[in-house]
């Protein structure tokens, strides 16, 4: 009661506080970032070890196992350590307990990784340590093509110039290019020329390494002058490389150009990117953690004209797979539904109260409570997303209760003849306890959500916060602003009614009351008749049980899922051709698959089809999850037009077609849109099983039985084994005794093979 008395005696102060709430809430609304889902930041880190050319078995045995063991022994609060290894790359993923201090964990991982580097195989690169976040997903792709630049030129432009123009945008990370190849000085050896001069590839490699150095030269002090000394230890041009002396044979100096052709060109390509079948270079823009998808995409698109103007002539840069379109549409739909709910609530309140000014009091408290909730969400680091907006929309109907009960009871007391001020005070005293209990019970309903952990906690807690903050704001407003507005507005309405009688709104209200009274009377009559006729009561109970049984049966047959399926107009297929297939042959097969997809999906529903073929670079594997493990893997991304048939329908048709026309391929659909990618986390599919044990053949047998059982399970699609065990290889077995007799060591053999291959 004291707070109501204070509000009535300090109406201007309450008005100023309401205006302040409007300003703070509006400012928070402008500053809150917009995304499809709340930020999902599970404590996780990836440690990427690379050793170019080392096969997966050696990487797993000598790098992955040692790296995992050291992390388990020296890093605190570890929940799980697992690794994925392919040729030349090992990614160790470390998950931590929810309460971990991640900065300390990163420091510990970095320390132990640098410590064990000297114990790793010679030539191992220092690890790249990256913090994982399920919310750091690609939100936009830029595809580069040109009529004047080759693949290496496109690659270098994307890696150097484009990165410098994009990375300054807050909250964005740009991947390394997909497709293309880095520009290098390529030395292509001539085996016949080497044999003529009695040289090996190792000799050439050693000579080039000895004459291509980057070393300091120091300074020379002579007299009163200090000279900087420079040495031509490293060639400055491709022609200089060609003139490097390799060896002197029979008095003649053999130069590099005598045994090899030297050119400036792209490196050997291990990854291809194509757009609608044409070669291109593609980069992905990732949002970091809680950054706004909409803001990032807007800033990138705003800079795109400037980037195009600074690009070399003939280059085309096109944005693709814009996730902000889906985000905007989803948020806009939620906002529209919220506005519709507000209008319906206003109509119902007006009809049942029958007073414009009383309705205005009720409807004033609703947006103020929502603005207060938005301010609290901003203060706690939340964002505008489907969950928080859904929570605010859910709260609109609940927020009416406190103000409506307060104003309705106040009107009832005024109608009995009490003075307005005394009626407001008496009304507030009568309803404060029921309002408090009702508000508290509503908040308690959401309490279990705060006990969740992991991804569900990150997804659903913001919704609970939005509702709870709005309910608290609504209760406080019903104790302060609502009494003040009632005190200021209701007396004027009473005077007007005394002078002019009932208005149209009140007459409609009277009709509604009479209709409700009639419904109530009929209901009472029905209950009395049923009490007099037990057979009617029994029939009613049986009918209720039948309805209940149908409801239970329907609930048991409803599809169950963690989150509703979304249709963002994107499809992402992972395609694996027979293992060991060369990149060029894989690209040819992908062309056939793309043509087949265009036969199944109508042309007017396809916007673009992009392909990434081969294993991406190690850094990209750390930033963007990929299931590719070699040159025989790749992904096909299909971006559909806004007016397209349901994604599920296209996926079912493509599964049937691919199984019939390409039985030798392994194909499965991966999460494509931001929602699915965020909720999937590190899993490449909806469901992932891991068989763990030291008995590798036994593990494979268990996995095979599990796959066979899953394929027979209704509703399960795309059952695939991710690991590859049948990769073809050539095994070079060195006869160590014979090698010793010939004066050759295994190290020399390995070096010779490496130099050639």
N, C-alpha and C positions, 0 to 999 in steps of 0.2 A: 504493500500500500504506500509506503514512503516514496517509492520511485514514481508512482502515479501522482501523488501530491506535489512532488518536486517538479514533474513535467508540467502540471497544470499551472504552477506558480512561475515557471520559467519557460513559457511557450516560445519566446524568441530564441533562447539558447537551444531548445530542441530543434527549432527550425534551422538554425545555423549548423547543428550537427547533421541534420538530414541533408542539407546542401553539401556539406563536407563529404558525406558518404557518397553522394552522387558524383562529386569531382574525383574522389579517390577511386571509386568503382569504374568510372569512365576511363580514367588514366590507366588503370590496371587492364581494362579491356583492350585498350590500344596497344599495350606493351606485351600482353600474353602472346606467345608464339602459337601457331596453329599447326596441328598435325592430325593424322588419322588415329593414332593410338598414343597413350601416355608413354613416356620414356621408360624403356625396359633395360635397366642397367644391372645385370647380374655380374658379380665380381668374377671376372675371368680374364686370362692373359694367354696370348699365343707367343711361343718362342720358335722362330723360324731359322733352322740351320740349313745351309746350302753348301753343296760340294759338286760343282758342275761335272757331269759325266759319271759319277759314282752310282752304281746300280742300287736298286731299292733294298736288296738283301743286305748289302754292305752298310748302307745308310742306317738301316734298322738295327743291325747288330753292333756297330761301332760308334754310332752317334746318338740315335734315338734312345736306346736302352740306357746308355751312360747319362744322357741328359735328363731322362726321367728320374733315374736313381738319385742323382745329385739334388734335384729339386725336392724330391720327397724327403731327403735327409737334412736339408738346410733351409727350407722355406717354411714359415709358420702358417698355420690355419689353412692348410691345403685340404680340399674336399675330394678332389679326384684329379689324376694326371693320366692323360691318354695321348697317343700320337698317331699321326697318319704320315706314311712314308711313300714317296714315289722316287723315281730315278733323280738323284741330285738334290732332293728337297725332303726335309723332315719338318713337320709342324707339330710341336708339342703343345697341347692345350691344357692349361692349368685352371681348374675351377676351385674357388675358395669358399670358405664359410661365409654366411651372409654378413657377419659382424666384422669381417677382416678390414684392416686399414690398408687399402690397396696401394697407397704410395710406398709404404714400408715393404709390402710384398714385391712391388716392382723393383725396388732397390735391392732386395735380397736376390731376386732372380738374376738381375744384371750382374751382381757381384759374383755369384757362383758360376754364371755362364762365362764370364771373363777369366775366372780362375781355372776352369777345366779346358779352356781353349788350347793350352799348350799340350794337353794330354789327348786331344783329338787327332785324327789322322792329319799328317802334314798337308797343308793346302786348304784346310777347312776355313771358310770365311766366318768372321764373328757373327753371332746370331742377331737377328732383328727381333726386338721384343715389342709387341703391340698389345694394347689393351682392347679386349673384345667388348662389344656392346650389341645386343640384339636390335637396338634402335638405329644403329649405324648401317643403313641400307642404301643402295643406289636409288636416287630419286630422279635422275635424268641422265641420258646418254647423249654424247655428242659424236657424230659420225663425220669423219673427214675424208674427202675424196678430191682428186685434182686431175686436170688434163695436162699439167705441166710438170708435176713432181712425181717421182717414183715412190715406192713404198717406204724406202729409207728416209726420203725427204719428209713424207707425211709423219713418220714415226718421230723424227727429230723435232718437227714443229710442235707436235702434241706433247712431247716429253719436256721441251724447253720453253718455247715461247708461250704456248697455250697455258701451261702450268703456272707461269709467272703472272698471267692475267686472271686466272681463276682462283688460285690459292689465297689471295688476299680477301676473298669474301668470307665473312665470319661464319663458322660452323660447317664449312665444306671441306671435303678431302677428295682429291682427284686421283683416280687410279693411274697406274702406268698404262700405256696404250696396249690395246688388244689388236693383233694383226700387225703388219709391217715388220720391219727389222731395223735394228740399229745400224748406223753408218759406220763402216770400218774400213781399214786398209786390208784388203784380202790378198793373201799370198797363196796362189794355186800352184802347187809343185808339179813338175813334169817328171814322172818316174823314170823315163828313158834317159833324160838328161842327168838325173842323179846317178843312174847306173854308169853312164859314160864317164863321169868324173869320180866314180868310186865313193859317193857320198850317200848319206842316209837323211831321212827327214829329221832325225834327232840332231844331226850336225847343223842343218839349216836353222832349226829352232834355237839351238844354243848360240849360234853366231848372231842371229837377229836379237836375241835377248841381251847378249853382251854389248851390242852396239846401239841399243835403244834404251837409254838410261835417263833417269831424272835424278840428278844429284847436285848438291850445292858445290860451288867452286871457290867461294871465299873472296877475299880482297887482297890487293897488292899495295903496299905502302912504299913509295919511292920519292925521296926528297920531301917536298911539301905537299904532294898529291897522294890521294888514296884512290886507287882504281878498283872498280868492280870487275871481277873476272868471270867470263862466261865461256863455256865449252860447247862445241857442237856435238854433245853426247847423244842427242836425239834428233833424228831426221825431221826436217820441217815440211816436207812435201812428199807426195807419192813417188815422184821421180828420184828423190834422194834415197828412198827405200830400195828402189830398183838397183841403185848403184852401190849398195852395201857389199863390201868384199866378204866372201864366205870362207874361201880357202885358196891356197896357192898350190896348183897342180902342174908339175913339170915346168916350173918357171912362169906359169901363166896364172894371173889372178882370176879366180872364178867369182863372178858377181851374182847377186841374187837374181838378176834378170836372166842369167844364163841357165838357171835351173827352175825358174818359176815365172809365172806372169803376175805382175803386181798391179792392182787396180783399186780405185776408190769405189766401194759399192756396199750393198747391204750384206749383213751377216747371214749365215744359214738360218732360214726361217723355221721356227718351231711352232708358230701360232698364226692362224689366219682369221681375218674378220671380213665378212662380206655383208653387203646391204642389197637386198633384192637380186642376189646372184653376182654382183659386181664387187671386186676387191676394194677394201676401204680400211681405214684405221678408226677404231672406236675407243672412247674413254668413258668411264663411268664417274658420275658425281655422287659422292656419298655424303649424307648428312651425319653430323657427329652428335651422338647422344640426344640431348634435349633441344637441339636446334630445330627451327621451323622448316618443314618441307616447302611450304608455300613461299616463305621469305627467300629461301635459298634459290628456288627455281626462278622467282621474279627477278632477283639480282643477276642471275646468270643470263637470263633472256634480255635483261636491260643492257648488259655489256656485250651481247652478241654482235650488234652492228659495229661497235668499235673493234672487236676482235676480227671480224670479217674484213674491215677496212685495212687493218694492219697485216693481214695474211698475204702470202705471195699471190700474184695474179693467177687466176684459173682455179683457185682452191674453193671448195664448197664445204661449209660447216652447217650441219643440220641437227637440230635437237630431236631426240626420239625417246619414246617410253617415258613421257612426262607423268610422274606419279602425282604431281600436284593437281592434275585434272580430277583424278579420283578423290583426292582429299577435299578439294573445293566442293565437289558435288555432294560428298557425304556430309560435310559440315553444313552446307547450305540446306540439305534436306532436314537435318536435325533442327536447324534454326527455324525453318518454315513450320515444322511440326510444333515447335515451342510457341511460335506466334499464334498458330491455330488453337492450341490448348489455351493460351491466354485469352483469346477472344471468346472461346466457348465458356470459360470460367466467368468472364465478365458478364456474358449474357445470362448465365444461370443465376449469378449473384444478384443481378439487377431484377430478374423476374421474381426471385424468392424474397428479397428484401423489400422491393417496391419503393426504393428511395434512391434518387440519383446521387445525392450527396453522401449517403451512407455507402453506396457502391463505390463512389470515388475514394472514400477513406480506405475501404478494403483493397481496392486496386492500386492505391498509392503504396501500400506496404509491400506488395508483391515485388515490383521491380527494385525497390530499395533493398529488400532482403536478398534478392539475386545479385545486385551490385555488391553488397557486403560479402556474399559468398565468393564472387569473382576476385575481390580484393584479397580475401584470405587465401584463395588458390594461388594468386600471384605471389603473395608473401611466403607461401610454402613451396614455391618452385614448380608448380604444376603448369599445364598448358591447356589451350583449347583443343579438345579432341572429342571423339565420339563418346567416350566414357564420361568426361566432365560435363559436356553439353547434354548428354542423356540424363545425368544426375540432376542438372538444373531443370531440365524439362520435367523429370519425375517430381521434383520438389514443388513445381508450380501449383499442382492440385493440393498438395499438403499445406502449402503456405497459406492458403485461404482460411484454414481452420481457425488459427489463433485470432486473426483480425475479425473474421466473420462472427465467431462466438462473442467476442468482446463488443462489437458494434450492435449485434442483434439483441444481446441482453441489455445493453444501454438503451436501445429504442424501446424495449419492453417496459423498462422502469420509467422512462419519460412518459410513455403512454398512460401509466397509472397516476400521473400527476406530480411526480417528484421533480424538484428543480434539476436543471441540466447538470450542474457541477456535482451535486450530491448523487444524482443517478449514475454519473460516470464513476465516482469513487465507490459507491456500493456495488456497481456492476463489476468493477475490477476486483474487488475483494471476494466476490462470489466465484468468479471464474479463474482466478489465478492458479489455484491448486489443480483443477482439471486440465488447464492449459499446460501447466508445467509437467504433469504426469504424461499427458499425450505427447508433448515434445520429447520428453525423456524416453518414452517407449519407442517412438520412431527412431531416435538416435541409437537405442540399444539394438534395434533390428539390424543395423549395419555394423555392429560391434564385431561379429565373427569375421567380417572381411579383413579387419585389421590384424587378425591372427594368421592370415595366409602368408605364405613364403614363396619365393621364386617368381616366375613369370606371372602366375595368377595374382599375386600381391601387387606387382607393378601395374597390372591392367585394371584391377577392380578397386584398389584403394582410392584413386582419384575420384571415382564416381561416388563412393561413400563420403569422401571429404566434401564434395560439392553439396550433397544433401544435408549432411550434418551442419556445415557452416550456414546454409540457408535457413535451416530450422532454428538454430540459435539466434540468428539475426531476426527471424520472424517473431520469436518470443520476446526479444528485447524491444522490438518496434511496437508490439502489442501493449507493452507496459509504458511506452513513452510517446511515440508519434501518434498512434491511433487515438489515445485519449485526448491529446491536444487538438487534433483535427476534428474529432467529434465535438469538442467544446467550442471550436470556432465555427463549424459549419452547421451543426444540427439546429441551434436556436433560430438561425435565419430561415431554415426550411419550415420549422414549426410556425413562425410568423407568416410565412407565405401561404401555408395551408390554411391558417386561420382566416386569412384575408380572401383567398381565392378558391378554397376547397380542394378537392382531390384533382390531381393531374392525370394524364393518360397512363403514365407509368404505374401509378398507384392503382388505377382501375384494373390494369392488366394483372397486377399483383393480386388483387382481390379475386379475380377469376381463377388464377392459379391456385390460390388457397382453397377456394370452393371445390375445385377439381380434385385436389389432394384430399380434402375432407371426404369427398364422395368415394374415392378409392379406399380410404381408411374404413369408412362405414361398411362398404361391401366386403372388405377383408374380414372385419369383425363378424359380420353376418355369416360368412363362409365358415369361419372357425366354430361358431356356435352350432351350425348345422352338422359339421363334421363331428363335434362332440356328442351330438344327439344320435348320430348314425355311425357306430363303430366300423361298419363295413366300408364306408367312405374313407375313414381314417386309415384302415388297413390297405385299401387300394392305393391311397396316396403314398403310404410308406413303401409299398412294393414298387410303385412307379419310381420313387426316389432311389431305391436300391438298384433298379434296372439302369437308370441314368448313371448312378455311381459305378456300376459294373462296366458299362460302356466306356466311361471315362478312364477307368483303370486299364481296360484292355487297350484303349487308344494310347495311353501313356507308355505302356510296355512296348508298343510297336513304333513309337516315335524314334526317329534317328537321333542318336546322342552325339554331341560334339562339344569341344571346349569353347568354340566361338562360331557364330554363324558364317557360312561360306559367303565369300564376296565374289562379285563378278566385275572386275576392273577392265575387262576387255583385253587381257594379256594372257598368252599361253607360252609356257617355257618347257621345251622338250629336251631331255638329255638323250643323246643318241650315241651308242657305242657300236662300232663296226668290228669285224673280227680282229682280235688282238694282234698287235704287231704290224698292222697296216700302216704304210707310209702316209705322211701328211697329204701328199698330192693325191693319192688314191682315195683317202678319206674325204677330201674335198669333192672329188668326183661323185662319190656315193651320196654326199650331202646334197649335191645338185639334184640328183634323182629324187631324193626324199622331198626336197623343197617343191619340185614340180608336182609330186604326188599330193602334197598338202594343198597346193593351189587347185587341184582337181576336186578335193573334198570340200574345202571351205570356199564359198562363193567369192568371186573376185570383188564384188561390191562391199564385202565385209572385211577385206584385208587392207590394212593401211600399208604396213611394211613388214618384211621378214628379214631379220638380222641373224647372222650365224657367227659363232666363235668356235673355231675348230682347233683342236690341239690343246695341250696343257698350258695355261697362262703362266706368266712369270711368278716367281716365288712371292714377291711382295703383294701381287694381286690376290694370290691364294690366301694370304693373311687378312686382306681387307674385304674381299668379296668371296663368299663361299662358292666353291665349285666342286663338282663331282668328277671332273676330268683328271685322268691319271696318265695320259700319254697322247701320242699322235693319232690314236684310233678313237679318241673321244671328242665330243663337242656338244654345243647347245644351239638350239634353234629357237629364237624368240619371235613370236607372232603377235604383232600389235594390230588389234581389230579396230574397225571404225565404230563410232558411237552407236550406230544402229546395227547390232549384230545379234545372231541367235545366242541362246545361253551357252556359256563356256562348256558346261558339262555335256551338252549335246555334241559340240564339236569334238571334245576329247574322246567321247565314246566312239564316234565315227572314225577318228584318226587311229584309235587303237585297233579297230577291226581292219582298217585298210593296211596299216603297217604290218600287222601280223600276217595278212594274206600276201602282200606284195614283197615284203622284206623280212622273211622269217629268220634270216641270218643276223639281223640287228637286234640289239637290246635297247629298248626305248622305255623311258618312264617320264612322267610329267613331274615337274618341280614347282614349288611355290613361286609365283611370278609377281604378285602385287605386294605393296608395302605391308599390308596387314598380314598376309600369309607368311612373308619373309620374317617379320618381327616375331610372330608367334611360333614359327618353326625353329627359331634360334639356330643352332649349329647343325640341325638335322636336315639332310637334303630332301627328305620326303615327310609325309605326315607321320609315319611310324617307322622306327628304326630299331632293329635288334642287334645286340652285340654278343657274340659267343666268345668267352674269355677262358683261357687255359694254356698251359705250356705244351699240351699235346696238339700240335698243329694239324696233323691228319685227323685226329679225333674231333677237333673243332670244325673242320671242313665237313666231316660226316654229319655232325649234329646240325650244322647250318643247312646242309642239303635236305635232311629230313624235315627241318622246320619250314624251309621254302616249299617243299612238296605239300605239307599240311596247309600252309597259308594259301597256296594257289587253289585249294579246294574250298576255302572259306568264302561264303557269299559276301559280296561287297568289297572284297580285297582285290586291288588291281596293281599292276606294275611291280610284281614281286621280282626283285633283282638283287643279285649279289654284287656289292660294290667293289670288293677286292678282285684283283686279277692274278690268277695262279698259273695261267698257261701262256705267259708272254714268251715268244720264241727268243732264244739267245744262242750265241756261239761261244763255246768254252775253249779257251786256249790253255792247254796243259803243258807247262814247261818241264822238260826233263832236266832236273837240276844237275845231275851227274854229267850228262852230255854237254850242258851249257858250261860247266866248269872246265871241261876238257877243251872247249872252244874259246875259253877266256871271256865268256859272256855271263853276266849276272842277271837274276830275275828283275832287278831294278832297271837294267838297260833294256830288257825285253819290254817291260811295262811302259817305259818312257818312249820306246820306238813305236809301240802300238798307239799310245796316246798322241804322239806327234802326227801320226798318219791319220787317225780317226777323229 
